[in-house]
Amino acid sequence: MRKLLVVPVFHHALGGATVSLALMLKGFQQCGALEQLRVLVRADSLMEQYLRQAGLGTCLHIIPEKDLGQFMKQALRWVNQQPQDWPVLLENCVARQILPPMALAAPALRLSRRPIYIVFRDLAHSPHLLGSLVRKLTLTSLAPRAICNSKFTAQHIQRLIPRINDVLYPPVDPEQFNDRPVAPPQNLRPILSSGARIILTPSRISKTEDNINDKNLRSLPLVLAQLKASGHDYHGIIIGQDASPEQTNIRALLEQAERLKVADRFTILPPSFTIEDYYKHADIVVTLAPREPFGRTVVEAIASGVPVVGSRTGGIGEILHNFAPQWTVDPYDPSSAAQAIIRVANDSQTSKILAQGKSWVAANCSLINYAQRMMKITGLNSTLTCQAISV
């Protein structure tokens, strides 16, 4: 049986790349095709823990390398030992540390005629000319076919790989993200008890000067200040990981909220494996990243029955323009974002728009459809019977 060999690199971050990979595996599982996958992960990593907890451990191949560059070297060596007709899927493999081992492995991979695919989940941009050149040369030497998570991503990736095989919107699990009621998480209960409306922003907490994939979280305290000034009681909650030394990014946001006198209505919580429970108790999701490649939080929120005010640019705008263009705003205009939040809360059409959004998510972000399309692209057996899970 031919197998798809999957090589991811974000082993220690609970972000969109890890979640999207897990859902691809779950789609294969629902199609009875999990045995057609081998996913190479670093030993004792958060990704290994996450995938095993999701019941997907049977398709993992563990590599005991802590260093990312050494992991990639060992992973590609193992790939080259497998049958030559087994395709390899490199999951967002464009990080600086892994380019040298990828370049070294390229001749053997090309000579084997093994089909090579790269899934791009971000814009693969380097702020340095030399870095961009090395990335371009490495990818050219591999001659992969690109699979992008949005049209926005594909437009940027064409400068690196002109051969875009397909655009696949990452899937959303309806078992996890839905509007069925659950008890609120413990750390959310005091905020709910205050009577404030909840603004939720699940996001990696990046530094403010990140111009490549700016999450623009510094706009959220400004939005809260606008809402407070107009007499509206909202509490903003960011849930995400801060990888900065001594959590300097979190401290900068809290200090900003203090200066704006909204610290009492602004909370930052750590990432959670049960993020769906937070969506179910949010009144609105606000995501103002201007160049977000896809915007997983948008489709997760909509599937959970929560409206979204988001950037009109990037992947966020691409998604919302399919069913709720009126919910998009200039990401750097906190006044417009605050007005949109109030408008969504008071608009009698919000429930209708949400229903349209749910239909769009169900049609475009299905686990089974994603798995079947991935099988078709990579030449695996896609004729297996897939069982949809009713919700």
Buried (B, 14 or more C-beta within 10 A) or exposed (E): EEBBBBBBBBBBBBBBBBBBBBBBBBBBBBBEBBEBBBBBBBEEBBBBBBBEEBEBBEBBBBBEBEEBBBBBBBBBBBBBEBEEEBBBBBBBBBBEEBBBBBBBBBEEBEEBEBBBBBBBBBBBBBEEEEBBEBBBEBBBBBEBBBBBBBEBBBEBBEEBBEEBBBBBBBBBBBEBBBEEEEEBBEBBEEBBEEEBBBBBBBBBBBBBEEEEBBBBBBBBBBBBBBBBEEEBEBBBBBBBBBEBEEBEBBEBBBEBBEEBEBBEBBBBBEBBEEBBBBBBBBBBBBBBBBBBBBBBBBBBBBBBBBBBBBBBBBBBBBBBEEBBEBBBBBBBBBBBBBBBBBEBBEBEEBEEBBEBBBEBBBEBBBBBBBBBBBBEBBEBEBEBEBEEEEE
